[in-house]
Amino acid sequence: MKKVRIGIIGTGSISEAHIQGYQCMDHVEVVAACDLDEAKVKRYASKHNIPHTFTDYNEMLKMKGLDAVSVTTWNNSHAPISIAAMKAGKDVLCEKPLAMNAKEAEEMVRVSKETGQLLMVGFVRRFESNAQYIREAVANDELGQIYYAKTGYIRKWGNPGGWFCDKNRSGGGPVIDLGVHVIDLIRYLTGKPKPVSIMASTFSYLGMKPNMKGMNKYTSSDYDASNPHCDVEDAATALIKFDNGMTLSIETSWVLHTKENSNYLMLYGDKAGVKMEPELEFYKESNQYYINEKPVIQTKDDFAQIFERETAHFIDCVMNNIPCINPGQDGVEIMKILDAIYESAETGHEVIIKK
């Protein structure tokens, strides 16, 4: 079997999840890595036995026999790198968010169509077992008409610093970093409805709080403790209405005076409700009683496992031209929502999203 030859563009923390997924597959070979920092990319290549290194992605894209790339760079370079890769004849798995805004994302999708190259967006949480279970339940009409959803991705002390805190490179804070995951999950689970209006608020009162004691957190690979700069939001909340009649309430934070970190996602229909996390549970009626059901799903769902499923699906799309679960157009729809959240928060008014 001919091996699929992969390049990694951007060797920060999230790239480790991508390469781990690729290296689980015998029919995949990671042949090149690229990063602006030459010393960093050489260390990365040595660690993962990658034969070729570059500091200019345009040079890497000239490689003969390179089939596809993972784009795991700062958010502000997702669009130019992905577009260059597709124009060079490479399929692309681009980390979320797809771009800095909907306009950039739409251009990426246009180039994908023009070149015929795959553009897959890294909505990795779609590959969780609970998500697949709920999606099937929704498709089978077990919940009925879903009219309300709520979700949250809350960190008590989790601002990563570095490029994450630089709006010019990241595009925003927890909304574009964490909220993007759960907003996409809600859309994915409910048949991908389109947003029609959004009212939102963002909050920027706490910053990084780098000197907190007694706690640990993830920090960006370029974090500089001597320069804790941050010009993005600490937290946000939004009310999103969709064209299928569903309303979504979302909250997300990097830093918040709260008891503990928490993730939650719930859907409410006229037949039943479901909670995806922290554990899967259905709320139903039976014989005129309310009952709670906890499906038993034995599939492992840790961080590495879902990335392995995502990269395996990407390779399957590249090799066998199967329909992509995470097409670029889905990234466009999410960018429209994120743009509207930030616009509403800035203006203090509801934003109507044009079709």
C-alpha positions as CSV (number, residue, x, y, z in Angstrom):
1,M,0.0,0.0,0.0
2,K,1.3,3.4,-0.9
3,K,1.9,5.6,2.1
4,V,0.3,9.0,2.5
5,R,3.1,11.5,3.1
6,I,2.2,14.3,5.6
7,G,3.7,17.6,6.6
8,I,3.2,19.4,9.9
9,I,3.1,23.2,9.7
10,G,3.4,24.6,13.2
11,T,5.1,22.6,15.9
12,G,3.4,23.9,19.0
13,S,1.5,21.9,21.6
14,I,-1.5,20.9,19.4
15,S,0.7,19.5,16.7
16,E,1.7,16.7,19.1
17,A,-1.8,15.4,19.0
18,H,-1.8,15.4,15.2
19,I,1.5,13.6,14.9
20,Q,0.6,11.0,17.5
21,G,-2.5,10.2,15.5
22,Y,-0.6,10.0,12.2
23,Q,2.1,7.8,13.7
24,C,-0.5,5.2,14.8
25,M,-1.1,4.4,11.2
26,D,1.2,2.2,9.2
27,H,0.1,3.6,5.9
28,V,1.0,7.2,6.9
29,E,4.5,8.8,7.0
30,V,5.2,12.2,8.4
31,V,8.0,13.5,6.2
32,A,8.3,17.2,6.9
33,A,7.8,19.7,9.7
34,C,7.8,23.5,9.5
35,D,8.1,26.2,12.1
36,L,9.3,29.9,12.2
37,D,11.7,28.9,14.9
38,E,14.5,26.8,13.4
39,A,15.8,25.4,16.6
40,K,12.3,24.4,17.7
41,V,11.5,22.6,14.5
42,K,14.8,20.7,14.5
43,R,14.1,19.5,18.1
44,Y,10.6,18.5,17.0
45,A,11.9,16.6,14.0
46,S,14.5,14.8,16.0
47,K,12.0,13.8,18.6
48,H,9.6,12.4,16.0
49,N,12.1,11.1,13.5
50,I,11.0,13.5,10.7
51,P,13.5,13.7,7.9
52,H,12.9,17.2,6.5
53,T,12.6,20.6,8.3
54,F,11.6,24.0,7.1
55,T,11.1,27.6,8.4
56,D,9.2,28.7,5.3
57,Y,6.0,26.8,4.6
58,N,6.1,27.8,0.9
59,E,9.4,25.9,0.6
60,M,8.0,22.9,2.3
61,L,5.0,22.9,-0.1
62,K,7.4,22.5,-3.0
63,M,8.3,19.0,-1.8
64,K,7.6,16.3,-4.4
65,G,5.4,13.5,-3.1
66,L,4.0,15.5,-0.2
67,D,0.3,14.6,-0.2
68,A,-1.3,16.6,2.7
69,V,-0.6,18.9,5.6
70,S,-1.8,19.6,9.1
71,V,-2.0,23.3,9.8
72,T,-1.4,23.8,13.6
73,T,-0.1,27.4,13.7
74,W,-1.4,30.6,15.2
75,N,-4.9,31.4,14.1
76,N,-3.9,34.3,12.0
77,S,-1.9,32.1,9.6
78,H,-4.5,29.4,9.2
79,A,-6.0,31.0,6.1
80,P,-2.8,32.0,4.1
81,I,-1.1,28.7,4.8
82,S,-4.1,26.5,4.0
83,I,-4.8,28.4,0.8
84,A,-1.1,28.1,-0.3
85,A,-1.2,24.4,0.5
86,M,-4.3,23.7,-1.5
87,K,-3.0,25.7,-4.5
88,A,0.2,23.6,-4.2
89,G,-2.0,20.5,-4.6
90,K,-2.0,19.4,-0.9
91,D,-5.1,18.3,1.1
92,V,-5.4,20.2,4.4
93,L,-6.4,19.4,7.9
94,C,-6.6,22.9,9.6
95,E,-7.0,23.2,13.3
96,K,-9.9,25.1,14.7
97,P,-10.9,27.9,14.4
98,L,-10.7,27.7,10.6
99,A,-9.7,31.3,10.3
100,M,-9.7,34.7,12.0
101,N,-13.1,35.6,10.6
102,A,-15.9,34.4,8.2
103,K,-14.5,36.3,5.2
104,E,-11.1,34.5,5.4
105,A,-12.9,31.1,6.0
106,E,-15.1,31.7,2.9
107,E,-12.0,32.3,0.8
108,M,-10.5,29.1,2.0
109,V,-13.6,27.1,1.0
110,R,-13.6,28.9,-2.4
111,V,-10.0,27.8,-3.0
112,S,-10.8,24.2,-1.9
113,K,-13.6,24.1,-4.5
114,E,-11.4,25.7,-7.2
115,T,-8.5,23.4,-6.7
116,G,-10.4,20.2,-5.8
117,Q,-8.3,19.8,-2.6
118,L,-9.8,18.7,0.7
119,L,-10.2,21.3,3.4
120,M,-11.0,19.6,6.7
121,V,-11.5,21.7,9.9
122,G,-10.2,20.3,13.2
123,F,-13.5,20.0,15.1
124,V,-12.1,17.0,17.1
125,R,-14.9,16.8,19.6
126,R,-17.2,15.5,16.9
127,F,-15.2,12.2,17.2
128,E,-16.2,11.6,20.8
129,S,-18.3,8.5,21.5
130,N,-21.0,10.4,23.4
131,A,-21.3,12.9,20.5
132,Q,-21.8,10.1,18.0
133,Y,-24.4,8.4,20.3
134,I,-26.4,11.6,20.7
135,R,-26.2,12.4,17.0
136,E,-27.8,9.1,16.2
137,A,-30.5,9.6,18.8
138,V,-31.3,13.0,17.3
139,A,-31.4,11.5,13.8
140,N,-33.8,8.8,15.1
141,D,-36.1,11.5,16.5
142,E,-35.6,10.3,20.1
143,L,-35.5,13.8,21.4
144,G,-38.2,15.2,19.1
145,Q,-38.2,18.9,18.3
146,I,-35.1,20.4,20.0
147,Y,-36.0,23.9,21.1
148,Y,-33.3,24.7,23.7
149,A,-29.7,23.9,24.3
150,K,-27.2,25.1,26.8
151,T,-23.4,24.6,27.0
152,G,-20.4,25.8,28.8
153,Y,-16.7,25.5,28.7
154,I,-15.5,27.1,32.0
155,R,-11.9,27.4,33.3
156,K,-11.3,28.9,36.7
157,W,-7.6,29.7,36.0
158,G,-6.6,28.7,32.5
159,N,-5.4,31.6,30.5
160,P,-2.5,30.1,28.5
161,G,-0.7,33.4,27.8
162,G,1.6,33.8,24.8
163,W,0.0,34.0,21.4
164,F,-3.3,33.0,22.8
165,C,-3.5,36.4,24.5
166,D,-2.4,38.4,21.5
167,K,-5.6,39.3,19.6
168,N,-3.6,40.0,16.4
169,R,-2.5,36.3,16.3
170,S,-5.4,34.6,18.0
171,G,-8.4,36.6,17.1
172,G,-9.8,36.5,20.6
173,G,-9.8,34.6,23.9
174,P,-12.0,31.8,25.2
175,V,-14.7,32.4,22.7
176,I,-12.5,31.5,19.7
177,D,-10.4,29.0,21.7
178,L,-13.0,27.0,23.8
179,G,-16.4,28.2,22.8
180,V,-15.8,27.2,19.2
181,H,-15.7,23.6,20.3
182,V,-19.1,23.5,22.0
183,I,-20.9,25.8,19.7
184,D,-19.9,23.5,16.8
185,L,-20.9,20.4,18.8
186,I,-24.4,21.8,19.3
187,R,-24.8,22.5,15.6
188,Y,-23.3,19.1,14.7
189,L,-25.6,17.2,17.1
190,T,-28.8,19.0,15.9
191,G,-28.4,18.8,12.1
192,K,-26.3,21.8,11.5
193,P,-28.9,24.6,11.8
194,K,-27.9,28.1,10.6
195,P,-27.7,31.0,13.1
196,V,-30.1,33.9,12.6
197,S,-29.4,36.2,15.5
198,I,-27.0,36.6,18.5
199,M,-26.8,38.7,21.6
200,A,-23.5,38.4,23.5
201,S,-21.3,40.0,26.2
202,T,-17.6,39.5,26.7
203,F,-15.7,40.4,29.9
204,S,-12.1,41.6,30.3
205,Y,-11.5,42.3,34.0
206,L,-9.1,39.6,35.3
207,G,-6.3,39.1,32.7
208,M,-3.8,36.3,33.1
209,K,-3.4,36.3,36.9
210,P,0.1,34.7,36.5
211,N,1.0,34.8,40.2
212,M,-1.8,32.6,41.6
213,K,-0.6,30.0,44.1
214,G,-1.5,26.4,44.6
215,M,-2.8,25.8,41.1
216,N,-1.4,24.5,37.8
217,K,-2.4,25.2,34.2
218,Y,-1.4,24.8,30.6
219,T,0.7,27.6,29.2
220,S,1.5,28.4,25.6
221,S,4.9,27.3,24.2
222,D,5.8,31.0,23.7
223,Y,4.6,32.1,27.1
224,D,6.8,34.7,28.7
225,A,6.3,35.1,32.4
226,S,8.1,38.4,32.4
227,N,5.6,39.9,29.9
228,P,2.1,38.7,30.8
229,H,0.4,40.8,28.0
230,C,-3.3,40.0,27.3
231,D,-5.7,42.0,25.1
232,V,-8.5,39.3,24.7
233,E,-11.5,38.5,26.8
234,D,-11.5,36.6,30.1
235,A,-15.0,35.2,29.7
236,A,-18.1,35.5,27.5
237,T,-21.8,34.6,27.3
238,A,-24.1,34.5,24.3
239,L,-27.7,33.7,23.3
240,I,-27.9,32.3,19.8
241,K,-31.1,31.7,17.8
242,F,-31.1,29.3,14.9
243,D,-33.3,28.8,11.8
244,N,-34.8,25.6,13.2
245,G,-36.3,27.4,16.1
246,M,-33.7,26.3,18.6
247,T,-32.1,28.8,21.1
248,L,-28.6,28.1,22.5
249,S,-27.2,29.6,25.7
250,I,-23.4,29.4,26.0
251,E,-20.9,30.6,28.5
252,T,-17.1,30.2,28.4
253,S,-14.1,31.5,30.3
254,W,-10.4,31.2,30.8
255,V,-10.4,33.0,34.1
256,L,-13.4,33.3,36.3
257,H,-14.1,33.5,40.1
258,T,-15.9,30.2,40.3
259,K,-15.7,27.0,42.3
260,E,-14.0,24.7,39.7
261,N,-13.5,24.0,36.0
262,S,-16.6,22.7,34.3
263,N,-17.8,21.5,30.9
264,Y,-21.5,20.9,30.2
265,L,-23.7,20.3,27.2
266,M,-27.4,19.7,27.2
267,L,-30.2,19.5,24.6
268,Y,-33.9,19.7,25.4
269,G,-36.6,18.4,23.1
270,D,-40.3,17.9,23.3
271,K,-39.8,14.1,23.6
272,A,-36.7,13.9,25.8
273,G,-33.6,15.7,27.0
274,V,-30.0,14.7,27.0
275,K,-26.8,15.6,28.8
276,M,-23.5,14.9,27.0
277,E,-21.1,15.8,29.7
278,P,-19.7,15.5,32.3
279,E,-21.5,12.1,31.7
280,L,-24.0,10.9,29.2
281,E,-27.6,10.8,30.5
282,F,-31.1,10.9,28.9
283,Y,-34.2,12.4,30.6
284,K,-37.4,10.8,29.3
285,E,-41.0,9.8,30.1
286,S,-42.2,6.2,30.5
287,N,-45.6,5.0,31.7
288,Q,-46.3,8.6,32.9
289,Y,-43.1,8.7,35.0
290,Y,-40.0,10.7,34.4
291,I,-36.9,8.5,34.1
292,N,-33.2,9.0,33.8
293,E,-31.2,6.7,31.6
294,K,-27.4,6.3,31.5
295,P,-26.2,4.5,28.3
296,V,-23.2,2.3,28.7
297,I,-20.5,3.2,26.2
298,Q,-17.2,1.4,26.7
299,T,-15.2,3.1,23.9
300,K,-12.2,5.0,25.3
301,D,-12.5,8.7,24.8
302,D,-9.4,10.4,26.1
303,F,-7.7,13.3,24.3
304,A,-5.3,11.2,22.3
305,Q,-8.0,8.8,21.2
306,I,-10.3,11.4,19.7
307,F,-7.3,12.9,17.8
308,E,-6.4,9.5,16.5
309,R,-10.0,9.1,15.1
310,E,-9.8,12.6,13.6
311,T,-6.5,12.1,11.8
312,A,-7.6,8.6,10.7
313,H,-10.7,10.1,9.1
314,F,-8.6,12.7,7.4
315,I,-6.3,10.1,5.9
316,D,-9.4,8.0,4.8
317,C,-10.7,11.1,3.0
318,V,-7.3,11.7,1.3
319,M,-6.9,8.0,0.3
320,N,-10.4,7.0,-0.5
321,N,-12.2,10.2,-1.3
322,I,-15.0,9.5,1.3
323,P,-17.3,12.3,2.4
324,C,-15.6,14.5,5.0
325,I,-17.3,14.6,8.4
326,N,-15.7,18.1,9.1
327,P,-15.9,20.0,5.8
328,G,-14.6,23.5,5.5
329,Q,-18.1,25.0,5.1
330,D,-18.8,24.0,8.7
331,G,-15.9,26.1,9.7
332,V,-17.4,29.1,7.8
333,E,-20.7,28.8,9.7
334,I,-18.9,28.7,13.0
335,M,-16.8,31.8,12.1
336,K,-20.1,33.7,11.3
337,I,-21.2,32.9,14.8
338,L,-17.9,33.9,16.4
339,D,-17.8,37.2,14.4
340,A,-21.4,38.0,15.6
341,I,-20.5,37.2,19.2
342,Y,-17.7,39.7,19.2
343,E,-19.7,42.3,17.2
344,S,-22.6,42.1,19.6
345,A,-20.3,42.3,22.6
346,E,-18.6,45.4,21.2
347,T,-21.8,47.2,20.1
348,G,-24.1,46.1,22.9
349,H,-26.8,45.1,20.4
350,E,-28.2,42.0,18.9
351,V,-26.6,41.0,15.6
352,I,-28.7,39.6,12.8
353,I,-26.8,37.1,10.6
354,K,-27.6,37.3,7.0
355,K,-27.9,34.0,5.0
